[in-house]
Amino acid sequence: MPKARALIEALPWMARHHGKTVVIKFGGNAMVDDDLKAAFAKDILFLRHAGLNPVVVHGGGPQISAQLGRLGLESRFEGGLRVTTDETMDVVRMVLAGQVQRELVGLLNEHGPHAVGMTGEDARLMTAVKRYAQTDGRSVDIGRVGEVAHVDAGVVQDLIDHGRIPVISSIARPEDDKDAAGGGVLNVNADTAAAALAAALRAEALLILTDVEGLYANWPHSDEVIPRLTAAELAALLPRLASGMIPKMEACLHAVNNGVRTARVIDGRIKHSILLQIFTEDGVGTVVVPDDEVSFEGATA
């Protein structure tokens, strides 16, 4: 029977990943389509019941843009990063911690008391320094946007050890306590936050959900997806990437350069793409591996 065959085929992958931590960045179309959201929640629960330790990091780009529009505020981006004024930051904080996170935690907890929501501010999980965007070779001030400076993953590990699924909003305290005392939290790109947390947890894998099939070899002239490449190959490609892909691929590069075994960009528009990626050989997308792994050109591993 097809169902039994699928389960048997997944068995070696379950054994390989049992007890391992996997950090998943939740974003893109999967955040706004009800069917995809429900499928994502089921995937995360499947991972937990299959013996893995899933950790979810989320942004909320579509929801933030929608709320800014309702308030008559402009959504503006530089170098793939949202320009975040003080007024915009209030909206970011409200949408991430008060809307997106609560909905996802609710979906996960429909099947048991598994998920716990928190932000990078909580227990000083993440601290950050001000980040500037790079546009046409120049640095651009984009307001209250942060680059992760330090991750204290102890509180997340405690949740994992107690069988919980951490769901984390990508907001961070400033590294400078004087700025933190003034309430000056920073908006951190969720891809960046997920990569930093994956490295701090020494995760087996980082998975980033996107609205594309993976990293294209020669976009926009070709829609051929690169299935696999090493950190060095990715570093060479970064300057030529479209701005929207840069934070995602920088996140993958940071992860594999800092102890994460693989980083994957996968198509979140496909239901159960997470399970396909982890438990089968049919997963689509782009896998980034450390430099001591075989590259995508002629790869056999």
Buried (B, 14 or more C-beta within 10 A) or exposed (E): EEEEEEEEEBEEBBEEBEEBBBBBBBBBBBBEBEEBBBBBBBBBBBBBEBEBBBBBBBBBBBBBBBBBEEEEBEBBBBBBBBBBBEEBBEBBBEBBBEBBBEBBBEBBBEEEEBBBBBBBBBBBBBBBBBBBBBBEEEEEEBBBBBBBBBBEBEBBBEBBEEEBBBBBBBBBBBBBEEBBEEEBBBBBBBBBBBBBBBBBBBBBBBBBBBEBBBBBBEBEEEEEBBBBBBBEBBBEBEEEBEBEBBBBBBBBBBBBBBEBBBBBBBBBBBBBBBBBBBBEEEBBBBBBBBEEBEBBEEBEE
